[in-house]
Amino acid sequence: MYKKKRSTMSLNTVVFCILCVMTVISGDYFESNNGNDQCFCKLKGSIDDCSCSIDTVDHFNNMKIYPRLQSLLIRPYFRFYRVNLKKECPFWVDDGTCAIRYCHVQPCHDDDIPSGLKGEIPQLLHVNEDSIDKYRPDTQVINCEQTAKDHDKELGYLNTTISSENYKEFERWQLYDDAQDNFCVEETNIGEYVDLLLNPERFTGYKGASAHRIWRSIYLENCFRPDNSPNNFIQSSQINGMCLEKRAFYRAISGLHASINIHLSAKYLVSIKNSMSFHNGVEWGPNLEEFHSRFSPEATGGEGPGWLKNLYFLYLLELRALNKATPYLEREEYYTGNDENDSETRVAVKNILEVIKSFPEHFDESVMFNGGSQAQLLKEEFRQHFRNISRIMDCVGCEKCKLWGKLQIQGLGTALKILFSGKFDQWTPTLNNFNRKHFYLERSEIVALINGFGRLSESIFELEKFREMMR
């Protein structure tokens, strides 16, 4: 009798547990935990001012675009970016710094930098193609390799270790560009080269009044705003009261801001095993709490999910710019001096452009800035606002933050140039006599455009990881 009763009780217990599991599976569990997924409550359905859906973009990016971009961006043409990090802030004296040591640039020794990049004019006759070794990926960092190892794990350290061999290649690249009828010299050719692979965008500890002033100046002084909107961030309910062009401007800036915050949350300083030194035991990884604090409705007055949706708007805007510039980008040589590597880069670029052209629902820029002289005045105001934002990037106190801020702003600016300058509207796919003077992009503009889009692509990819963590 005792054993039989014990067996019956065990069976009842099993049945009860099965019922509990069935209840969980039926949805009660997920309904009780919906709060964990509130950051993504608006990431469904159609994207504002666009025709396609969130799910369409997620699948297209994560399955087709992101893997190709990750392979493309490690190529020499796209990994070295020339930037001026020494330009003073034109608006105020910045007193902000990173939260830790070594956030400033640590340049190579002067002997590692060739004379052509120290202000002296390189002579074409001095360039002997047979005397310069071909570019080799396995020797991308030589003379400053130890410096890179010493500081690679610093929280905000900007690694500028470029070998003398690479600088010789940069000299050749510049000489080649000069031979392609460069008819103007802009700030894109001023500054020093930075290896983006040695300086990944991640959390640096840059925050507080200095960082807030950057975004406050961008939103309050340079974004289009509805009347009676004193807050830094325009509320979602106010956006639809603005015209399409002004909405697009705000959503683009908000989407860029969201993307940057995703990067900082996905590559956060999660542990330091040796607290006395940043050189050992540093681990970077996703910080769900940080992500939640930046995007959850309760932490953002209900606006965070809308900011994430703006990321998708910006993604579609830059995707359309790449699609529109495809005839130009397919004709670029992506010159670095290594014939084999350059040929592979051209094939990789053409492949990803073919994928981009296959996207069925591109952003339609033709509906913007129509309406005669008033539309042209709005376009010029649009351009001036963005120029001011690009100048604000010189006021960022953290050099690594400044690097990625300037790159992504230049990438977005290049996308806007392609979409709205009118210079990319006049060609046909069968154009034989391609006029570089009319359709010209600086090397740094192309590098910023592709890397900036790569940042958006990675943000959408990282969102899926945060979804899984929350669930």
MARLUM-196663 format. One line per field, with one value per residue (C-alpha): residue in three letters; residue number from 1; x, y, z. Coordinates in Angstrom, 2 decimals. Example, Ala and Ser with C-alpha at 12.3 -4.5 7.8 and 13.67 -1.06 7.14 Angstrom:
<atoms>
residu (ALA / SER)
num (1 / 2)
east (12.30 / 13.67)
north (-4.50 / -1.06)
up (7.80 / 7.14)
</atoms>
This chain:
<atoms>
residu (MET / TYR / LYS / LYS / LYS / ARG / SER / THR / MET / SER / LEU / ASN / THR / VAL / VAL / PHE / CYS / ILE / LEU / CYS / VAL / MET / THR / VAL / ILE / SER / GLY / ASP / TYR / PHE / GLU / SER / ASN / ASN / GLY / ASN / ASP / GLN / CYS / PHE / CYS / LYS / LEU / LYS / GLY / SER / ILE / ASP / ASP / CYS / SER / CYS / SER / ILE / ASP / THR / VAL / ASP / HIS / PHE / ASN / ASN / MET / LYS / ILE / TYR / PRO / ARG / LEU / GLN / SER / LEU / LEU / ILE / ARG / PRO / TYR / PHE / ARG / PHE / TYR / ARG / VAL / ASN / LEU / LYS / LYS / GLU / CYS / PRO / PHE / TRP / VAL / ASP / ASP / GLY / THR / CYS / ALA / ILE / ARG / TYR / CYS / HIS / VAL / GLN / PRO / CYS / HIS / ASP / ASP / ASP / ILE / PRO / SER / GLY / LEU / LYS / GLY / GLU / ILE / PRO / GLN / LEU / LEU / HIS / VAL / ASN / GLU / ASP / SER / ILE / ASP / LYS / TYR / ARG / PRO / ASP / THR / GLN / VAL / ILE / ASN / CYS / GLU / GLN / THR / ALA / LYS / ASP / HIS / ASP / LYS / GLU / LEU / GLY / TYR / LEU / ASN / THR / THR / ILE / SER / SER / GLU / ASN / TYR / LYS / GLU / PHE / GLU / ARG / TRP / GLN / LEU / TYR / ASP / ASP / ALA / GLN / ASP / ASN / PHE / CYS / VAL / GLU / GLU / THR / ASN / ILE / GLY / GLU / TYR / VAL / ASP / LEU / LEU / LEU / ASN / PRO / GLU / ARG / PHE / THR / GLY / TYR / LYS / GLY / ALA / SER / ALA / HIS / ARG / ILE / TRP / ARG / SER / ILE / TYR / LEU / GLU / ASN / CYS / PHE / ARG / PRO / ASP / ASN / SER / PRO / ASN / ASN / PHE / ILE / GLN / SER / SER / GLN / ILE / ASN / GLY / MET / CYS / LEU / GLU / LYS / ARG / ALA / PHE / TYR / ARG / ALA / ILE / SER / GLY / LEU / HIS / ALA / SER / ILE / ASN / ILE / HIS / LEU / SER / ALA / LYS / TYR / LEU / VAL / SER / ILE / LYS / ASN / SER / MET / SER / PHE / HIS / ASN / GLY / VAL / GLU / TRP / GLY / PRO / ASN / LEU / GLU / GLU / PHE / HIS / SER / ARG / PHE / SER / PRO / GLU / ALA / THR / GLY / GLY / GLU / GLY / PRO / GLY / TRP / LEU / LYS / ASN / LEU / TYR / PHE / LEU / TYR / LEU / LEU / GLU / LEU / ARG / ALA / LEU / ASN / LYS / ALA / THR / PRO / TYR / LEU / GLU / ARG / GLU / GLU / TYR / TYR / THR / GLY / ASN / ASP / GLU / ASN / ASP / SER / GLU / THR / ARG / VAL / ALA / VAL / LYS / ASN / ILE / LEU / GLU / VAL / ILE / LYS / SER / PHE / PRO / GLU / HIS / PHE / ASP / GLU / SER / VAL / MET / PHE / ASN / GLY / GLY / SER / GLN / ALA / GLN / LEU / LEU / LYS / GLU / GLU / PHE / ARG / GLN / HIS / PHE / ARG / ASN / ILE / SER / ARG / ILE / MET / ASP / CYS / VAL / GLY / CYS / GLU / LYS / CYS / LYS / LEU / TRP / GLY / LYS / LEU / GLN / ILE / GLN / GLY / LEU / GLY / THR / ALA / LEU / LYS / ILE / LEU / PHE / SER / GLY / LYS / PHE / ASP / GLN / TRP / THR / PRO / THR / LEU / ASN / ASN / PHE / ASN / ARG / LYS / HIS / PHE / TYR / LEU / GLU / ARG / SER / GLU / ILE / VAL / ALA / LEU / ILE / ASN / GLY / PHE / GLY / ARG / LEU / SER / GLU / SER / ILE / PHE / GLU / LEU / GLU / LYS / PHE / ARG / GLU / MET / MET / ARG)
num (1 / 2 / 3 / 4 / 5 / 6 / 7 / 8 / 9 / 10 / 11 / 12 / 13 / 14 / 15 / 16 / 17 / 18 / 19 / 20 / 21 / 22 / 23 / 24 / 25 / 26 / 27 / 28 / 29 / 30 / 31 / 32 / 33 / 34 / 35 / 36 / 37 / 38 / 39 / 40 / 41 / 42 / 43 / 44 / 45 / 46 / 47 / 48 / 49 / 50 / 51 / 52 / 53 / 54 / 55 / 56 / 57 / 58 / 59 / 60 / 61 / 62 / 63 / 64 / 65 / 66 / 67 / 68 / 69 / 70 / 71 / 72 / 73 / 74 / 75 / 76 / 77 / 78 / 79 / 80 / 81 / 82 / 83 / 84 / 85 / 86 / 87 / 88 / 89 / 90 / 91 / 92 / 93 / 94 / 95 / 96 / 97 / 98 / 99 / 100 / 101 / 102 / 103 / 104 / 105 / 106 / 107 / 108 / 109 / 110 / 111 / 112 / 113 / 114 / 115 / 116 / 117 / 118 / 119 / 120 / 121 / 122 / 123 / 124 / 125 / 126 / 127 / 128 / 129 / 130 / 131 / 132 / 133 / 134 / 135 / 136 / 137 / 138 / 139 / 140 / 141 / 142 / 143 / 144 / 145 / 146 / 147 / 148 / 149 / 150 / 151 / 152 / 153 / 154 / 155 / 156 / 157 / 158 / 159 / 160 / 161 / 162 / 163 / 164 / 165 / 166 / 167 / 168 / 169 / 170 / 171 / 172 / 173 / 174 / 175 / 176 / 177 / 178 / 179 / 180 / 181 / 182 / 183 / 184 / 185 / 186 / 187 / 188 / 189 / 190 / 191 / 192 / 193 / 194 / 195 / 196 / 197 / 198 / 199 / 200 / 201 / 202 / 203 / 204 / 205 / 206 / 207 / 208 / 209 / 210 / 211 / 212 / 213 / 214 / 215 / 216 / 217 / 218 / 219 / 220 / 221 / 222 / 223 / 224 / 225 / 226 / 227 / 228 / 229 / 230 / 231 / 232 / 233 / 234 / 235 / 236 / 237 / 238 / 239 / 240 / 241 / 242 / 243 / 244 / 245 / 246 / 247 / 248 / 249 / 250 / 251 / 252 / 253 / 254 / 255 / 256 / 257 / 258 / 259 / 260 / 261 / 262 / 263 / 264 / 265 / 266 / 267 / 268 / 269 / 270 / 271 / 272 / 273 / 274 / 275 / 276 / 277 / 278 / 279 / 280 / 281 / 282 / 283 / 284 / 285 / 286 / 287 / 288 / 289 / 290 / 291 / 292 / 293 / 294 / 295 / 296 / 297 / 298 / 299 / 300 / 301 / 302 / 303 / 304 / 305 / 306 / 307 / 308 / 309 / 310 / 311 / 312 / 313 / 314 / 315 / 316 / 317 / 318 / 319 / 320 / 321 / 322 / 323 / 324 / 325 / 326 / 327 / 328 / 329 / 330 / 331 / 332 / 333 / 334 / 335 / 336 / 337 / 338 / 339 / 340 / 341 / 342 / 343 / 344 / 345 / 346 / 347 / 348 / 349 / 350 / 351 / 352 / 353 / 354 / 355 / 356 / 357 / 358 / 359 / 360 / 361 / 362 / 363 / 364 / 365 / 366 / 367 / 368 / 369 / 370 / 371 / 372 / 373 / 374 / 375 / 376 / 377 / 378 / 379 / 380 / 381 / 382 / 383 / 384 / 385 / 386 / 387 / 388 / 389 / 390 / 391 / 392 / 393 / 394 / 395 / 396 / 397 / 398 / 399 / 400 / 401 / 402 / 403 / 404 / 405 / 406 / 407 / 408 / 409 / 410 / 411 / 412 / 413 / 414 / 415 / 416 / 417 / 418 / 419 / 420 / 421 / 422 / 423 / 424 / 425 / 426 / 427 / 428 / 429 / 430 / 431 / 432 / 433 / 434 / 435 / 436 / 437 / 438 / 439 / 440 / 441 / 442 / 443 / 444 / 445 / 446 / 447 / 448 / 449 / 450 / 451 / 452 / 453 / 454 / 455 / 456 / 457 / 458 / 459 / 460 / 461 / 462 / 463 / 464 / 465 / 466 / 467 / 468 / 469 / 470 / 471)
east (0.00 / 2.77 / 4.63 / 1.46 / 0.52 / 4.04 / 3.82 / 0.45 / 1.78 / 4.75 / 2.46 / 0.32 / 3.42 / 4.56 / 1.12 / 1.17 / 4.62 / 3.52 / 0.53 / 2.85 / 5.11 / 2.09 / 0.93 / 4.33 / 4.38 / 0.82 / 1.92 / 1.30 / 5.02 / 5.80 / 2.90 / 4.20 / 7.65 / 6.68 / 8.45 / 11.77 / 11.06 / 9.67 / 12.76 / 11.63 / 7.91 / 8.01 / 10.31 / 7.58 / 5.49 / 6.42 / 9.22 / 8.07 / 8.30 / 9.42 / 7.50 / 9.24 / 8.99 / 11.33 / 11.37 / 12.38 / 15.35 / 16.40 / 16.52 / 18.16 / 20.84 / 21.63 / 21.62 / 23.00 / 24.60 / 26.30 / 28.50 / 29.67 / 30.45 / 32.48 / 34.64 / 34.93 / 35.84 / 39.01 / 40.50 / 43.31 / 41.37 / 38.63 / 40.54 / 42.79 / 40.94 / 42.53 / 41.16 / 42.11 / 41.72 / 43.64 / 41.20 / 39.96 / 36.32 / 34.88 / 32.05 / 33.47 / 36.53 / 36.03 / 36.94 / 35.70 / 37.97 / 37.57 / 37.07 / 40.41 / 44.00 / 45.30 / 42.21 / 44.41 / 46.27 / 49.55 / 51.37 / 54.24 / 57.77 / 58.62 / 61.06 / 58.20 / 56.38 / 57.69 / 58.53 / 55.59 / 53.16 / 55.07 / 54.28 / 56.90 / 55.70 / 56.34 / 58.10 / 56.64 / 60.10 / 61.18 / 58.53 / 60.04 / 57.33 / 59.84 / 61.50 / 58.36 / 57.24 / 53.75 / 51.18 / 51.03 / 48.19 / 50.48 / 52.79 / 50.20 / 51.69 / 55.47 / 57.42 / 54.79 / 53.56 / 54.75 / 53.05 / 49.83 / 50.14 / 50.82 / 47.75 / 45.27 / 43.15 / 43.01 / 39.45 / 39.54 / 42.98 / 43.16 / 45.74 / 47.52 / 50.27 / 50.84 / 54.08 / 56.50 / 55.78 / 52.10 / 52.92 / 54.87 / 51.72 / 49.65 / 52.08 / 51.45 / 47.69 / 47.77 / 49.92 / 47.49 / 44.49 / 46.25 / 46.61 / 42.85 / 42.08 / 41.57 / 40.39 / 40.09 / 41.73 / 39.38 / 39.83 / 39.42 / 43.13 / 44.27 / 45.18 / 46.77 / 45.90 / 44.22 / 43.86 / 40.19 / 40.75 / 43.11 / 40.59 / 37.19 / 34.21 / 33.31 / 32.61 / 35.26 / 33.76 / 33.18 / 30.05 / 28.80 / 28.42 / 30.84 / 29.16 / 25.67 / 26.62 / 27.52 / 24.13 / 22.26 / 23.87 / 23.04 / 19.39 / 18.51 / 20.48 / 20.84 / 17.90 / 14.65 / 12.14 / 8.38 / 7.20 / 7.20 / 9.57 / 12.17 / 13.34 / 16.54 / 14.75 / 11.63 / 8.75 / 7.37 / 3.97 / 5.56 / 7.48 / 4.45 / 3.59 / 6.77 / 7.23 / 8.87 / 12.28 / 12.49 / 11.30 / 13.92 / 16.68 / 15.70 / 15.22 / 18.63 / 20.39 / 18.35 / 19.12 / 22.83 / 22.64 / 20.84 / 23.42 / 26.29 / 24.55 / 24.06 / 27.78 / 28.68 / 26.29 / 27.41 / 31.13 / 31.10 / 33.87 / 32.42 / 35.37 / 38.90 / 40.59 / 43.60 / 42.14 / 45.59 / 46.26 / 44.26 / 46.86 / 45.72 / 42.46 / 40.20 / 37.03 / 34.60 / 31.10 / 27.36 / 25.90 / 22.16 / 21.65 / 23.37 / 21.25 / 18.11 / 19.02 / 19.48 / 16.38 / 13.73 / 10.46 / 10.69 / 14.23 / 13.57 / 10.10 / 8.70 / 10.92 / 13.68 / 11.87 / 11.17 / 14.87 / 15.62 / 13.11 / 14.93 / 18.02 / 16.14 / 15.16 / 18.80 / 19.83 / 17.39 / 18.54 / 22.20 / 21.28 / 19.52 / 22.58 / 24.79 / 22.29 / 22.12 / 25.91 / 26.38 / 27.39 / 30.07 / 31.29 / 31.50 / 33.96 / 36.26 / 39.61 / 40.05 / 43.73 / 46.28 / 49.14 / 48.62 / 47.08 / 45.76 / 44.32 / 42.78 / 41.18 / 39.68 / 38.36 / 36.65 / 35.00 / 33.85 / 32.44 / 30.62 / 29.15 / 27.70 / 26.39 / 24.57 / 22.96 / 21.98 / 20.40 / 18.27 / 16.56 / 12.91 / 11.84 / 14.46 / 13.96 / 12.52 / 14.42 / 12.65 / 9.63 / 11.76 / 12.63 / 9.91 / 8.09 / 10.21 / 12.23 / 10.94 / 12.07 / 15.52 / 15.76 / 14.81 / 17.46 / 20.12 / 18.98 / 19.10 / 22.70 / 23.81 / 22.37 / 24.32 / 27.52 / 27.18 / 26.80 / 29.96 / 31.80 / 30.46 / 32.35 / 35.57 / 34.26 / 34.14 / 36.54 / 37.39 / 39.60 / 38.31 / 34.74 / 35.77 / 37.27 / 34.09 / 31.84 / 33.64 / 33.71 / 30.01 / 29.00 / 31.13 / 29.58 / 26.08 / 27.10 / 28.37 / 25.06 / 23.15 / 25.44 / 24.66 / 20.92 / 20.33 / 23.17 / 21.72 / 25.14 / 24.25 / 20.90 / 22.07 / 23.81 / 22.54 / 23.83 / 25.13 / 27.20 / 30.53 / 32.36 / 32.26 / 33.05 / 34.93 / 34.97 / 31.19 / 30.71 / 33.62 / 33.97 / 37.15 / 38.77 / 37.94 / 34.30 / 34.05 / 35.81 / 33.49 / 30.38 / 31.09 / 32.34 / 29.44 / 26.96 / 28.88 / 28.25 / 24.49 / 24.56 / 26.35 / 23.89 / 20.94 / 22.86 / 23.60 / 19.93 / 19.06 / 21.55 / 20.01 / 16.55 / 17.68 / 19.31 / 16.11 / 13.95)
north (0.00 / 2.42 / 1.82 / 2.14 / 5.42 / 6.75 / 5.86 / 7.63 / 10.78 / 10.80 / 10.49 / 13.39 / 15.46 / 14.73 / 15.65 / 18.91 / 19.79 / 19.03 / 21.32 / 24.06 / 23.66 / 23.74 / 26.92 / 28.49 / 27.44 / 28.67 / 32.24 / 33.04 / 33.14 / 35.41 / 37.71 / 38.12 / 38.96 / 41.35 / 44.12 / 42.54 / 43.17 / 46.69 / 48.21 / 46.58 / 47.29 / 49.62 / 47.44 / 45.85 / 46.78 / 49.48 / 52.00 / 55.62 / 57.52 / 54.32 / 51.52 / 48.41 / 46.66 / 46.10 / 42.34 / 42.84 / 44.99 / 42.62 / 39.63 / 41.52 / 43.03 / 40.12 / 37.46 / 39.32 / 42.67 / 42.27 / 39.24 / 40.88 / 44.18 / 42.48 / 40.91 / 44.14 / 46.49 / 44.61 / 45.31 / 47.89 / 50.45 / 50.68 / 50.13 / 53.23 / 56.52 / 59.95 / 62.32 / 65.58 / 65.08 / 68.21 / 70.80 / 73.06 / 73.31 / 76.41 / 76.87 / 76.50 / 75.50 / 71.83 / 70.64 / 67.07 / 64.07 / 60.32 / 58.60 / 56.77 / 57.14 / 56.92 / 58.26 / 60.68 / 59.78 / 57.93 / 58.58 / 56.58 / 57.91 / 60.71 / 58.46 / 56.15 / 58.90 / 59.56 / 63.10 / 63.23 / 63.23 / 65.81 / 68.80 / 68.28 / 67.91 / 64.39 / 64.33 / 62.03 / 61.36 / 59.94 / 57.22 / 54.10 / 51.50 / 48.67 / 49.81 / 49.80 / 46.43 / 45.30 / 45.78 / 42.68 / 42.17 / 40.22 / 43.24 / 45.95 / 46.91 / 46.61 / 49.41 / 50.29 / 46.77 / 46.72 / 50.05 / 48.61 / 45.56 / 47.74 / 49.91 / 47.80 / 47.09 / 50.66 / 51.84 / 54.93 / 54.67 / 55.67 / 53.50 / 55.35 / 52.81 / 52.93 / 51.42 / 53.27 / 50.67 / 51.57 / 55.27 / 54.61 / 53.02 / 56.03 / 58.25 / 56.20 / 56.30 / 60.11 / 60.42 / 58.16 / 60.23 / 63.44 / 61.94 / 61.42 / 65.13 / 66.16 / 69.72 / 70.79 / 70.04 / 69.86 / 68.99 / 65.36 / 65.39 / 66.91 / 64.92 / 61.60 / 58.06 / 55.89 / 52.14 / 51.56 / 47.90 / 48.92 / 51.49 / 49.77 / 51.85 / 50.91 / 52.31 / 54.79 / 56.27 / 59.61 / 61.02 / 63.79 / 67.48 / 67.48 / 64.59 / 65.92 / 69.33 / 67.75 / 66.14 / 69.07 / 71.40 / 69.04 / 68.59 / 72.03 / 74.24 / 72.26 / 69.89 / 71.13 / 71.36 / 71.85 / 74.99 / 74.98 / 72.03 / 72.94 / 69.39 / 67.94 / 65.08 / 65.73 / 63.58 / 61.04 / 62.73 / 65.97 / 64.55 / 63.94 / 67.62 / 68.48 / 68.35 / 65.30 / 66.95 / 68.10 / 64.73 / 62.99 / 65.21 / 64.54 / 60.81 / 60.55 / 62.25 / 60.32 / 57.07 / 57.84 / 58.62 / 55.32 / 53.42 / 54.89 / 54.02 / 50.44 / 50.16 / 51.44 / 48.95 / 46.01 / 46.65 / 47.65 / 47.23 / 44.25 / 43.30 / 44.21 / 41.37 / 43.47 / 46.73 / 48.31 / 48.22 / 48.39 / 46.32 / 42.94 / 41.10 / 43.55 / 42.05 / 43.80 / 42.56 / 43.34 / 45.13 / 44.54 / 46.91 / 49.72 / 48.99 / 49.00 / 52.35 / 53.91 / 52.56 / 51.22 / 53.21 / 53.71 / 55.12 / 57.39 / 58.76 / 56.29 / 57.54 / 54.89 / 52.37 / 55.18 / 56.05 / 52.45 / 52.72 / 55.81 / 53.63 / 51.64 / 54.85 / 55.95 / 52.49 / 52.71 / 56.23 / 55.22 / 51.98 / 54.06 / 56.33 / 53.31 / 52.03 / 55.39 / 55.70 / 52.13 / 53.18 / 55.41 / 52.97 / 50.13 / 52.19 / 53.01 / 51.23 / 51.11 / 51.63 / 50.66 / 49.55 / 45.83 / 44.61 / 41.35 / 42.93 / 45.80 / 43.37 / 41.36 / 44.57 / 45.58 / 42.17 / 42.38 / 45.89 / 44.87 / 41.86 / 43.85 / 46.53 / 43.81 / 42.66 / 46.23 / 46.70 / 43.61 / 45.22 / 45.68 / 48.77 / 51.51 / 54.91 / 57.38 / 60.67 / 62.08 / 63.07 / 65.51 / 69.14 / 69.62 / 72.92 / 75.55 / 78.25 / 77.48 / 73.89 / 75.05 / 77.37 / 74.45 / 72.28 / 74.92 / 75.23 / 71.43 / 71.50 / 74.29 / 72.51 / 69.39 / 71.37 / 72.78 / 69.28 / 68.18 / 71.09 / 70.11 / 66.82 / 68.81 / 69.61 / 65.98 / 65.59 / 61.91 / 61.30 / 57.82 / 59.14 / 62.03 / 59.63 / 57.58 / 60.61 / 62.38 / 59.23 / 58.51 / 62.12 / 62.25 / 58.98 / 60.37 / 63.65 / 61.72 / 59.84 / 63.14 / 64.52 / 61.52 / 61.77 / 65.51 / 67.34 / 66.51 / 65.46 / 61.77 / 62.13 / 62.50 / 59.32 / 56.15 / 52.58 / 52.67 / 55.83 / 55.31 / 58.59 / 58.72 / 62.25 / 62.04 / 65.81 / 65.91 / 62.77 / 62.90 / 61.48 / 61.83 / 58.62 / 59.53 / 60.09 / 56.58 / 55.10 / 57.00 / 56.09 / 52.35 / 52.29 / 54.46 / 52.11 / 49.25 / 50.79 / 50.88 / 47.32 / 46.13 / 48.00 / 46.15 / 42.89 / 43.61 / 44.41 / 40.80 / 39.71 / 42.07 / 40.74 / 37.23 / 38.35 / 40.10 / 37.12)
up (0.00 / 0.85 / -2.40 / -4.46 / -2.82 / -3.40 / -7.11 / -7.45 / -5.84 / -8.21 / -11.18 / -9.95 / -9.47 / -13.02 / -14.42 / -12.45 / -13.79 / -17.35 / -16.91 / -15.64 / -18.66 / -20.99 / -19.32 / -19.87 / -23.51 / -24.08 / -23.44 / -19.78 / -19.10 / -21.99 / -21.17 / -17.67 / -19.01 / -21.78 / -19.89 / -20.82 / -24.50 / -24.29 / -25.88 / -29.12 / -28.86 / -31.90 / -33.99 / -36.03 / -39.01 / -41.50 / -41.03 / -40.81 / -44.12 / -45.85 / -47.52 / -46.19 / -42.83 / -39.92 / -40.52 / -44.16 / -43.16 / -40.37 / -42.70 / -45.56 / -43.33 / -41.05 / -43.76 / -46.80 / -46.01 / -42.64 / -43.52 / -46.75 / -45.05 / -42.35 / -45.04 / -47.04 / -44.20 / -43.26 / -46.70 / -46.80 / -48.85 / -46.22 / -42.99 / -43.20 / -42.70 / -42.89 / -40.27 / -38.59 / -34.84 / -33.90 / -35.15 / -32.36 / -31.42 / -33.12 / -30.63 / -27.12 / -25.14 / -24.44 / -20.96 / -21.32 / -21.16 / -21.13 / -17.82 / -18.03 / -19.21 / -22.75 / -24.47 / -26.39 / -29.55 / -29.14 / -32.43 / -33.84 / -33.54 / -35.94 / -37.80 / -38.72 / -40.63 / -44.18 / -45.23 / -47.65 / -44.71 / -42.66 / -44.85 / -47.54 / -51.14 / -52.43 / -55.79 / -58.41 / -59.80 / -56.46 / -56.56 / -58.06 / -58.42 / -58.49 / -55.28 / -53.13 / -51.82 / -52.61 / -49.86 / -47.68 / -45.16 / -42.87 / -42.45 / -41.84 / -38.49 / -38.11 / -36.48 / -33.90 / -33.20 / -29.60 / -28.88 / -30.24 / -27.98 / -24.94 / -25.40 / -27.37 / -24.29 / -23.01 / -22.50 / -24.66 / -26.23 / -29.89 / -31.61 / -34.43 / -35.07 / -38.82 / -40.12 / -42.37 / -45.05 / -44.97 / -45.15 / -48.35 / -49.73 / -48.66 / -50.60 / -53.71 / -53.13 / -52.92 / -56.04 / -57.85 / -56.74 / -57.83 / -61.30 / -61.55 / -62.13 / -58.52 / -59.07 / -55.42 / -52.12 / -49.18 / -45.53 / -46.47 / -47.37 / -44.07 / -40.99 / -40.19 / -41.13 / -38.52 / -38.72 / -37.93 / -37.07 / -34.28 / -33.01 / -32.75 / -31.71 / -28.14 / -24.68 / -23.56 / -20.41 / -22.17 / -20.57 / -18.34 / -19.15 / -22.08 / -23.91 / -23.15 / -24.52 / -27.87 / -28.35 / -26.82 / -29.34 / -32.18 / -31.25 / -29.87 / -32.24 / -35.47 / -35.83 / -37.28 / -34.47 / -34.13 / -32.39 / -28.58 / -28.26 / -25.61 / -24.89 / -26.27 / -28.00 / -30.01 / -28.87 / -31.31 / -31.26 / -32.50 / -35.46 / -37.66 / -37.43 / -39.33 / -43.09 / -44.65 / -45.12 / -41.52 / -40.24 / -42.35 / -40.98 / -37.38 / -37.90 / -39.56 / -36.64 / -34.08 / -35.90 / -35.85 / -32.13 / -31.52 / -33.54 / -31.54 / -28.27 / -29.46 / -30.22 / -26.76 / -25.15 / -27.29 / -26.71 / -23.07 / -20.54 / -18.68 / -16.50 / -15.49 / -13.67 / -12.71 / -11.41 / -11.05 / -14.76 / -17.97 / -19.78 / -18.49 / -18.14 / -19.98 / -21.39 / -23.73 / -24.37 / -24.38 / -21.38 / -21.25 / -18.35 / -20.28 / -23.35 / -21.23 / -19.65 / -23.09 / -24.85 / -22.45 / -22.32 / -18.55 / -18.77 / -21.76 / -21.18 / -23.68 / -26.52 / -26.64 / -28.88 / -31.35 / -31.45 / -32.40 / -35.22 / -36.47 / -36.85 / -39.49 / -41.28 / -41.45 / -42.62 / -45.54 / -46.37 / -46.63 / -48.39 / -51.05 / -51.39 / -52.07 / -54.59 / -56.34 / -56.46 / -57.74 / -61.31 / -59.78 / -57.14 / -59.65 / -61.69 / -58.78 / -58.82 / -55.00 / -55.56 / -52.90 / -55.13 / -54.73 / -57.98 / -56.57 / -53.44 / -55.42 / -57.86 / -54.99 / -53.42 / -56.65 / -56.88 / -53.25 / -53.73 / -56.90 / -55.14 / -52.26 / -54.64 / -56.60 / -53.38 / -52.51 / -55.95 / -55.31 / -52.31 / -53.36 / -51.42 / -51.42 / -49.80 / -52.33 / -52.12 / -55.19 / -53.07 / -51.09 / -51.85 / -54.47 / -54.74 / -56.41 / -54.68 / -51.20 / -51.52 / -52.61 / -49.62 / -47.36 / -49.02 / -48.36 / -44.73 / -44.53 / -45.82 / -43.45 / -40.44 / -41.32 / -41.91 / -38.40 / -36.98 / -38.76 / -37.13 / -33.70 / -34.03 / -33.46 / -29.98 / -28.81 / -25.88 / -26.36 / -29.39 / -30.11 / -29.89 / -32.13 / -34.67 / -35.04 / -34.75 / -37.58 / -39.72 / -39.32 / -39.86 / -43.01 / -44.14 / -43.65 / -45.29 / -48.30 / -48.48 / -48.41 / -51.12 / -53.33 / -52.72 / -52.85 / -54.62 / -58.04 / -59.34 / -59.17 / -60.97 / -64.56 / -65.57 / -67.21 / -66.78 / -70.37 / -69.90 / -71.65 / -71.15 / -67.37 / -66.16 / -62.87 / -62.49 / -62.35 / -60.26 / -57.86 / -54.37 / -52.35 / -51.16 / -47.56 / -48.52 / -49.95 / -46.92 / -44.57 / -46.57 / -46.51 / -42.90 / -41.73 / -43.35 / -41.78 / -38.36 / -39.03 / -40.30 / -37.19 / -34.96 / -36.49 / -36.17 / -32.48 / -31.84 / -32.54 / -29.88 / -27.34 / -28.22 / -27.39 / -24.16 / -23.05 / -23.89)
</atoms>
